[in-house]
Every structure is written in structure tokens, then in C-alpha cells.
Amino acid sequence: MKSIKVHDLAIPLSEYATVSEEDTLHTAVQALEQAQNRFRQNRYGHQTVLVNDRLGFIVGKLSQLDLILALESGYRKRGLIDPSRRPTFAMRYVPTELDRLNLWQKPLAELCREGREVRVREIMQSPQRGEYIGFDATLDEAIHRMALGRYRSLLVTQWGKITGVLRLCDVFERIHQTLKQCPPPDRAPERYSPLKLV
């Protein structure tokens, strides 16, 4: 694992969808679609948009879920855009909470018309400290960081500047390709059976 470096798997920043924090939700969705269309050679399409400030520095990101939640203003009004502030409900309470909070009551077309002008700065997620990793870091460190933070991607830095994105799907693909090359076991593993207990 230590022989594989983050830069071997990272997607360069130039290939990533980026928008300004002053752009609208509509612009962010278009940028994501364009990035997906441009880089179809990878079976895992882009699922995140990076956000620049006016100086061009990456200050946030938007996942597909962030883009969907932005359509319902109730999440912003109640401060539920920030993942750390989103309550977790038992599944049996979800329908009750939807009604109580009056969420997703309007037709989708109306939500889209109202939501498309929402500014990116209102809905973006600021990267946490653990979401950055060095360009020359090893794959084992990256996997450990992803595991501890439950991150689906890490921002790759070189000399203090973000140069790319390491995505969980690309890490998985590398491991998957290596696993396929491993010889199969000599025999099938014995199946567990409670009847075989001695």
C-alpha cells in the first residue's frame, strides 16, 4: 500500500467541476453535468462540485445531496443544510417529520423554479480539517483518513495549494483491479452451519 501514492489516483483539479460561491444552484448543476459529459471514460462520474472564492481558492464543495436539498428552502430556514446539524430520526419517524416540518410539499417543478437562484455560498459544505491530504501521501493513509472521517473524497494538496481530488470510487477501483489479479483460493471456504457444532 505504501508504494501507491495519492497522486497516482487523484483526479486533477482541471478535470473537476468548479463554480464560484456567488454562482447559483442552477449554474452548479450545469457545471456538474458538463464535467460528467467531458470525462465519461471513467465509469464513476463526478458527483461533487468544488466551490471557489473570488480569489480562486477552493472554499467548499457541493455533493449531489446538497444540490437536491437546496431545492427545499425549509432545510436552509431551519439550519439543516449543515450535515452536523441534521437530526437523525428512526425510520418510522421520517413521514411524521416530513409533515411536521412541511418539507417537499410543493410540486417538483415549483421547487426547481424557486431553488435555481439559491446562491452556492448558502448551501456549500466547507471542507473539514481531515478532508485534506498531501500529494505524496500513501494510499494507506488516504484510506485511513476516509475511514475515520467517513469521507467520500479528499482534497489533494501540494505546496499548500489544492491540486486535485482523491475519490473513494477511484480507490475502490484500484483495490478491485488488484483483487481480480489475485489467484482464487485453493478450495471453497467451508460454510458455517449451526448443525456442525460439536
C-alpha positions in Angstrom: 0.0 0.0 0.0 2.9 2.4 0.7 4.1 2.1 -2.8 0.9 3.6 -4.2 0.7 7.4 -3.8 -2.3 9.7 -3.7 -1.2 11.5 -6.9 -1.4 8.1 -8.7 -5.1 8.0 -8.3 -6.2 11.7 -7.8 -8.3 13.5 -10.4 -6.6 16.8 -11.4 -8.4 19.9 -10.4 -8.6 21.0 -14.1 -10.9 18.0 -14.7 -13.2 18.8 -11.9 -16.5 20.8 -11.9 -15.9 24.1 -10.2 -18.2 27.1 -9.6 -17.9 30.4 -7.7 -19.5 30.8 -4.3 -21.5 33.6 -5.9 -23.0 31.3 -8.6 -26.5 29.9 -8.4 -27.7 26.4 -7.8 -28.7 26.3 -11.5 -25.1 27.1 -12.5 -23.7 24.4 -10.2 -25.9 21.7 -11.6 -24.9 22.7 -15.2 -21.2 22.6 -14.2 -21.6 19.1 -12.7 -23.4 17.9 -15.9 -20.7 19.3 -18.1 -17.9 17.6 -16.1 -19.8 14.3 -16.3 -20.1 14.6 -20.0 -16.5 15.6 -20.6 -15.0 12.8 -18.6 -17.1 9.8 -19.4 -14.1 7.5 -19.7 -14.2 6.7 -16.0 -17.2 4.6 -15.1 -17.6 6.6 -11.9 -18.8 10.0 -13.0 -18.3 13.2 -11.0 -20.7 13.5 -8.1 -19.3 16.7 -6.5 -18.8 20.3 -7.5 -15.9 22.3 -6.0 -16.5 25.9 -4.9 -14.0 28.8 -5.5 -13.9 32.1 -3.7 -13.3 35.3 -5.6 -9.6 34.8 -5.4 -9.9 31.3 -7.0 -9.2 29.3 -3.8 -11.3 26.2 -3.1 -13.5 27.0 -0.1 -16.2 24.4 -0.3 -17.9 21.6 -2.2 -21.4 20.5 -3.1 -22.5 16.9 -3.3 -25.5 15.7 -5.3 -27.4 15.5 -2.0 -26.5 19.2 -1.2 -27.9 20.2 -4.6 -31.1 18.3 -4.1 -31.6 19.7 -0.5 -31.1 23.2 -1.8 -34.4 23.0 -3.7 -36.3 22.8 -0.4 -35.9 26.1 1.4 -37.2 24.5 4.7 -33.7 23.0 5.2 -32.0 26.3 5.0 -34.6 28.1 7.1 -34.1 25.5 9.9 -30.3 25.4 9.6 -30.4 21.8 8.4 -28.1 22.2 5.4 -25.0 21.6 7.6 -24.7 17.8 7.9 -23.5 18.1 11.6 -26.8 19.8 12.4 -29.1 17.4 10.6 -31.0 15.3 13.2 -31.2 11.6 12.8 -34.6 10.1 13.0 -35.7 6.5 13.4 -37.1 5.4 10.1 -40.6 5.2 11.5 -40.5 9.0 12.3 -39.5 10.1 8.8 -43.0 10.5 7.4 -44.1 12.4 10.6 -41.1 14.7 10.4 -41.8 15.5 6.7 -45.3 16.6 7.6 -44.3 18.4 10.8 -41.5 20.4 9.1 -43.7 20.9 6.0 -40.9 19.7 3.6 -41.3 18.7 0.0 -45.0 19.7 -0.1 -44.8 21.6 -3.4 -44.6 20.1 -6.9 -41.0 19.4 -8.0 -41.3 21.9 -10.9 -42.2 24.7 -8.5 -39.4 23.7 -6.1 -36.9 23.8 -9.1 -38.2 27.3 -10.2 -37.8 28.7 -6.6 -34.5 26.9 -5.9 -32.5 27.5 -9.0 -31.5 31.1 -7.9 -30.1 29.9 -4.5 -26.5 31.1 -4.1 -23.8 28.4 -3.8 -22.4 30.1 -0.6 -25.7 29.3 1.2 -25.6 25.6 0.5 -21.9 24.6 0.2 -20.1 22.5 2.7 -16.8 23.8 3.9 -14.1 21.1 4.0 -13.1 19.8 7.4 -9.5 19.6 8.5 -9.3 15.9 7.9 -10.5 16.2 4.3 -7.1 17.4 3.0 -4.3 15.0 2.1 -0.8 15.6 0.7 0.0 14.9 -3.0 2.8 12.4 -1.9 0.8 10.7 0.9 0.4 6.9 0.6 -2.8 5.1 -0.2 -2.9 3.5 3.3 -3.0 7.0 4.9 -5.8 8.1 2.5 -7.9 5.0 3.2 -7.5 5.5 6.9 -8.5 9.2 6.6 -11.5 8.3 4.6 -12.5 5.6 7.1 -12.2 7.8 10.2 -14.0 10.8 8.7 -16.4 8.7 6.5 -15.3 10.9 3.6 -16.2 10.0 0.0 -13.4 12.2 -1.3 -10.2 14.0 -0.1 -8.8 17.3 -1.4 -5.2 16.7 -2.5 -2.7 19.5 -1.7 0.8 20.2 -3.0 2.8 23.1 -1.6 -0.3 24.4 0.2 -2.5 24.5 -2.9 -5.3 22.2 -3.8 -4.3 20.3 -7.0 -6.9 17.5 -7.2 -9.4 15.2 -5.6 -9.0 11.7 -4.4 -12.3 9.9 -4.7 -13.4 6.8 -2.8 -14.7 5.3 -6.0 -11.2 5.5 -7.6 -9.6 4.0 -4.5 -12.1 1.2 -4.7 -11.4 0.7 -8.4 -7.7 0.3 -7.8 -8.2 -2.2 -5.0 -10.8 -4.1 -7.1 -8.4 -4.4 -10.1 -5.7 -5.7 -7.8 -8.1 -8.1 -6.1 -9.1 -9.5 -9.5 -5.5 -10.4 -10.2 -5.1 -12.4 -7.0 -5.3 -16.2 -7.5 -8.5 -17.8 -6.3 -8.4 -19.8 -3.1 -7.4 -23.5 -3.5 -10.8 -24.6 -2.2 -14.1 -23.0 -1.4 -14.3 -21.8 2.2 -16.4 -24.1 4.4 -19.9 -22.8 5.0 -20.9 -22.2 8.6 -23.7 -24.4 9.8 -25.1 -24.4 13.3 -25.7 -28.2 12.9 -21.9 -28.8 12.7 -21.3 -27.6 16.2 -19.5 -30.2 18.3 
